[in-house]
Amino acid sequence: MADQPTGPKNIPSSVPGLIGAEYDKAIVVIVSYDLKWNMFCCSTYGTTPGAKDLAAQWSDKCVAALGGDIGAKQTYEDFHATPEAVYKAQVDELRQRVVEQEAIIEALKKQIERRNNLVVM
């Protein structure tokens, strides 16, 4: 006899990730309802730790607005459940910010250099 499922079939986090990538969205929240299990199911995606946090908050708000019981929440793929994933995502985000700031600094240096050249001539 086959194993009986112990809960609803959840939408994996890769699905909203694919939507985010395809449509250039920083946050994607999918809210669905499972009639068999009589419960809401959410799957979220965020490009940064902050976006992932917002996605999780928004999914809770959506379920609550639709009359769902947030207290009965079950977590399957939780970004915050793995400290290493949180740390890696934060490091990646900070590295990206450093690259962006370095580009801004270089652009400002070029502007100053051009301005100085105009004054000297």
C-alpha positions in Angstrom: 0.0 0.0 0.0 1.4 3.4 -1.0 2.2 6.0 1.7 -0.6 8.3 2.4 0.2 12.0 2.1 0.4 13.8 5.4 -0.6 17.2 4.1 -1.2 19.3 1.0 1.1 19.2 -2.0 3.0 22.5 -1.6 4.2 24.7 -4.4 8.0 24.6 -4.2 9.8 27.9 -3.7 11.4 27.4 -7.1 8.1 28.2 -8.8 7.8 31.8 -7.6 11.5 32.1 -8.2 11.0 31.2 -11.8 8.2 33.8 -12.1 10.4 36.5 -10.5 13.2 35.7 -12.9 11.0 35.6 -16.0 9.1 38.8 -15.2 11.9 40.7 -13.4 10.1 40.9 -10.0 12.0 41.3 -6.7 9.1 39.7 -4.7 6.6 37.0 -5.7 3.9 35.7 -3.4 1.7 32.8 -4.5 -1.4 32.1 -2.4 -3.4 29.1 -3.1 -6.2 27.1 -1.4 -6.3 23.3 -1.0 -9.9 22.1 -0.9 -8.9 18.6 0.2 -7.0 19.8 3.2 -9.1 22.9 3.8 -6.1 25.2 4.1 -4.3 28.0 2.4 -0.8 27.3 0.9 1.7 30.0 0.2 5.0 30.0 -1.7 7.2 33.1 -1.8 10.3 34.4 -3.4 12.5 37.4 -2.8 15.8 38.5 -4.4 17.4 39.7 -1.1 17.1 38.9 2.5 14.8 41.9 3.0 12.7 41.0 0.0 12.3 37.4 1.3 11.2 38.8 4.7 8.6 41.0 3.0 7.4 38.2 0.9 6.8 36.1 4.0 5.0 38.9 5.8 2.9 39.6 2.7 1.9 35.9 2.4 0.7 35.9 6.1 -1.2 39.1 5.5 -2.9 37.7 2.4 -3.9 34.6 4.2 -5.2 36.6 7.1 -7.2 38.9 4.8 -8.8 35.9 3.1 -9.9 34.5 6.5 -7.1 32.0 7.0 -5.8 30.9 10.4 -2.2 32.1 10.7 -1.8 30.3 14.0 -2.2 27.0 12.1 0.8 27.9 9.8 3.0 25.1 8.7 6.5 25.8 7.4 8.1 23.6 4.7 10.8 25.7 3.1 11.7 28.5 5.4 14.5 30.9 4.5 15.0 31.7 8.2 15.2 28.0 9.2 18.7 27.8 7.8 21.0 30.4 9.4 23.7 29.6 6.8 21.3 30.5 4.0 20.4 33.8 5.8 24.1 34.6 6.3 25.0 33.7 2.7 22.2 35.8 1.3 23.2 38.8 3.5 26.8 38.5 2.4 25.8 38.3 -1.2 23.6 41.4 -0.8 26.4 43.3 0.9 28.9 42.3 -1.9 26.4 43.6 -4.5 26.1 46.9 -2.6 29.9 47.3 -2.4 30.1 46.8 -6.2 27.4 49.4 -6.8 29.1 51.9 -4.4 32.5 51.3 -6.1 30.9 52.1 -9.4 29.4 55.3 -8.0 32.7 56.4 -6.5 34.5 55.8 -9.9 31.8 57.9 -11.7 32.2 60.7 -9.1 36.0 60.6 -9.5 35.6 61.0 -13.3 33.3 63.9 -12.8 35.7 65.6 -10.5 38.6 65.0 -12.9 36.6 66.5 -15.8 35.6 69.5 -13.7 39.2 70.0 -12.7 40.4 69.8 -16.3 37.8 72.4 -17.3 39.0 74.8 -14.6 42.7 74.5 -15.6 42.1 75.2 -19.3 
